[in-house]
C-alpha cells in the first residue's frame, strides 16, 4: 500500500521536531524543505540514521526544491521568522505573511489536493492568509493555535494536581496570544472530575495566567528562539489524526462562516480531525463572558488582517 507523504516547509527547530515525531510514529514519508542549502539535507540524513531505533520504514528527504514535495497529503508550514524576547506575534506579521504566501503558492503547484497545516506565527492570521491564497476548501487549511495552548494548560494542571498529564482534559480556544486566547477552565477535568473540585481558585488563576504567558516564558528563557518541542509534538499528533482518520477533537484554527456568531475570521475552535482535514466544527455552549472574549479575539485578528493586503 502506498505510504502517505508529509512535506514540512521550514527545517528550523519546529520543522525538525515535527519530522522527528512523524518518524518515531512511522506515520508517513517525510520531505523536509528549506531555502538554506544543506540544512534540510543534513537534518533529514541525521533522522534517517535514527530509523532503526525509531522503527521508521519510509523515506526521509531533505531538499531546497519544491518538486520533491509533489503529491503530498499534508503540507506543514513552519517557515517564518521566530519570535524573540520583546517581540509580539504582531511584530512578525509583515515578514511571515510574505513567506506564507510564497510557500502556499509553491506548494499548491505540486500538491493541489493536500491539507495545509500552518504553524508559523501569528498563526491565526497566517492560517487565514493560507486559506485565501490556496483556494482550498476551509476544511483543508488548519492552524496550530489552540492545540498548543491546550497542551500547555493540560501540563500545568497535571503538575498542580499531581496526576498524569494524559488524564487531564482541557481546551483553549480563540486566538494564539496571551490577550486573545480563551482557556475554558470551567470545562477542564481530570478523568471527568472538574478541576475546580481539585484546585482552589487562586491556583486556577495562576495556571490560567501561566498558560496565557507560556509562549513568552519559553522565549524569555531561550533568548534567541521560540518553543519547538511542544509545537512539534502536537503538530505530529494532528497530522496522524488526519492520515489515520481518527476523528479526534482538537481546538484548531479554521476559517469561520457564522459559527459562534463569527463571520470571515480564522480562530481556534473545537474541530474533528480526520480524513481530508476538518470533518466538523463543534459548536459548544459558551457563557456570555466567554462569548464576549471569543468575539474580542476575532476582532483582534480582523484588525491585524485589515493592516495587510489580502
N, C-alpha and C positions, 0 to 999 in steps of 0.2 A: 504494500500500500504506500502511495506517495506521502512523504512527510510534509507537515506544514512548514512554512517559511516565515521567519520574522526578520525584518530589516530594522536595525537600530541606527538612526541618523544622529551622529554625535558620539564620539568614542572617548569622551571625558569620563569622569568618575561615575556619574549616574549611568551612562550608557554601558560602561564596562560591567557595573554591578548588575544591571538588567541582564546582560549577556551571560554573566556567571550564574545567576539564578535560573535562567532558562536552561543552561547546560546541565546544572545539577538536577533539574526536573526532567531532563531529556525531552523537553516539550516541543522542540522544533529545530529545523536547520536555522542557522543564525548568520546574518550578514551584519558586520559592524562597519559603518561608513563614517568617514570624517574628511574634512578638507586638508588636514595636516598629513603629509606623506609619512608613512612609516608607523604612525601611532596606531591606527586601526589594525594594520597588518601584524604589528608586534603583539598587541593585546589578544588578537584572535589566535595567533600561534601559541602564546602562553596558555590560553584557555584550552586549546587543542591538546597540549601536553598533559593537562589535568583530566582529559576524558576517561582514562582508565579508572581514575578514582571516582569521578562523577557518574560513571556508567552511562556516559553520553555516546550515542550511536550515530550521530548525524554529522553534518558538515558545518564548520565554523570558518567564515571567510572575512578577512579584513580588506577594505578597499577604499579607493578615493573616487570610484566611478559608479554612477547610479545604474548603469546597465547590469551590474551584479545584483541589483535588488529586484529584477524582473519577476513578476508573478508572486510577489509577497502576499501572504494572507493578512499580515499586520505590519504597519509601518509605525515605528515609535520615534517621536521627535523629542530628543533630549538636547539637540543642538541649540546653543544660545549662550549669552554671557551670564556667568553665575553671579549671584548676589554676594556683595562684600559688606563688611561692617559699615554701618551708617547708611547703607543704601536701602531704599524701599523697593517693593516689587514694581512700583510705578516708574522708578528710575530706569528700569530695564526695558521699558516699553518700546521705545523707538528702534533700538538695535535688534531686539528679539522679534519684533513684528516683521521686519525686513527679512530676517533669517528664516522665519516660519513660512512666509510667502514663497520664498525661493525653494525651500525644502518640499513644500506641498506641490509646487509646480513641477519639480523634477521627479518626485516620487510617483505622482499620478501618471506621468508618461509611461512608466513601466509596470505599474501595479494599479490599474484603474478600478479593480474590484476589491482592493484592500480596505481593511479597517484602519483608520488613523487614530493613534493614541498620542496625546500631547502631554509632555511632562515639563517642558521649559516654562519659566515664569515671565510675566504674570499669566498663569496657566489658564484662568477663565477667559481672559481677553484673547490669548493666543489660540485657544480652542475655538472661539468664535471666529477668528480670522481663518483658521484652517477649514472650518465648515464652509464659510463663504467662498474661499478661494478654490476649494476642491470640487465644489458642485455635487458632492456626495449627499445622500440622504442623511438626516441627522443621527440616525441610529449607528452610523459607521464613523462618526467623529466623536471621540471621547476624551475628556480631560481628567488628569490625575486628581487634582483639587481635594475634595472632601475625604477621599480614601486615605490619603497620607495623614491628614488631621485626625481622622478617626482612629488609626492605629496608634498614633501618639497619645490620644485620650485613653485608649484601652490600656496602654502600657503604664500610664501614670496611675490609673485606677487600680490596676493589678498590684502595683508597687505599694500603694497606700493600704489596700485591704489585706495584702499578703497572700494572694492567690495566683494561680497560673493565669497568664495573660490570655490563654486560649479560652478560659471560662468567662471572660468579660465580653459583653456585647455593648458597644457604644457607637454613636454616629454623630458626625459633624457635617452639616450642610451649609449652603451659602457660598461665599467666595473664599478663595485661599489667601487669607491675610488676616492679621490679628483683629482688625476692627470690623471685619465683614464676615467672619465665619460664625456659625451658629452651632455650638455644641449642645446637643439635645440631652442635657443632663437628666431630665425627668424620665427619659426612656432607658438610660444606662442601667445595666443589671449584671449580676454575677450568677450565671446558671438560673436566670429567672428571678433572682432576688433583687429588688430595686436597690441601687447603690445608695439611695437616700436612707435606707434602713441600716446600712453598714458603715456609713461615714457621716460625720457631723457637717453642718452647713459651712463652717469655716474651712474645713478641709476640702470640701467640694468646690468652694470658691477659689481656693489656691490651685486646685487641679485645673479648673477651667482657665484661669489666668495663665498657668504654665503652658497649657495646650495652645492658647492663642499666641503665645510668645515663643513657642518651641523652635520654630524655624530660625528666628533671630538669635535664640540662645545658642543653637548649633553654630551659626555663622560667627557669633562673637567669640566662641571658643576656637574654632578652626582658623579664624583670621582671614584666610585667603580664598575660602570656598564655602559653599553651602552643603546641606545634607546630601548624602548619597546612598548609605546603606538602607535607610527606611524607604526612600522613594524607589530604589532599585528592587527591593523585596516586594512591595505592594504592586508595582507595575507588572512584575512577573506573575503574581497571583491573578491579576486581572486578565493578563494575556492567556494564561492557562484556562481560566473560566470560559473565555471566548472559544479557544481552539477545541476544548473538550466539551463544549455545550453544556456547562454545568448549572446554568440558571442560578448563579449566585448573586446575592444582593450587595451592591456597593454604592456609596454616595459619590457619584462621579459627575463631572461637569458635562452638561448637554445643553443644546440649544432649545430653549423653551418657547412654546407657541400657545401659551394660555394656562399651562399647568401652574398651580399655586397662584393664579391671577397675574402671572408674569408673561409678557409678550416680548419676542425678539431680543432675548438676552440669554447668555450662557452662564449657568450656575450649577453648583453641585446639589443634586437631589438624589434620593434613593432610586436606583435603577436595577433591573435584572440583566446581567450579562450572560450571553450565550452565543450560539452560532450567529455570525454576521453582526456582532456587537450588542447594542442595546435592544433587548426584546420588548421591554416595557418600562415606562416611567411610573413609579409608585407614588401616589399622592396620599400622604398621611395627614391626619388632622393635627393642625398646629394651634397653639393658643394664640390669642390676639397679640401678645407680646412677641411671640416667635414669628408670626406673620409679618409684623412690623419690621423685625430685624432682617428677615429674608428679603423684604421689599427694599430695605435700605441697602442691602448688599447688591441687589440688582441695579439700583440707582448708581452705586459707586462704579460698577462695571460699565454701565452705559455712559457714564461721564468719561471714563478712560477711552472707550470706543469712540466717543464724539471728538476726542482730541487727535485721532488719527484718521487717515483717509482709507476707507474700506475699499 
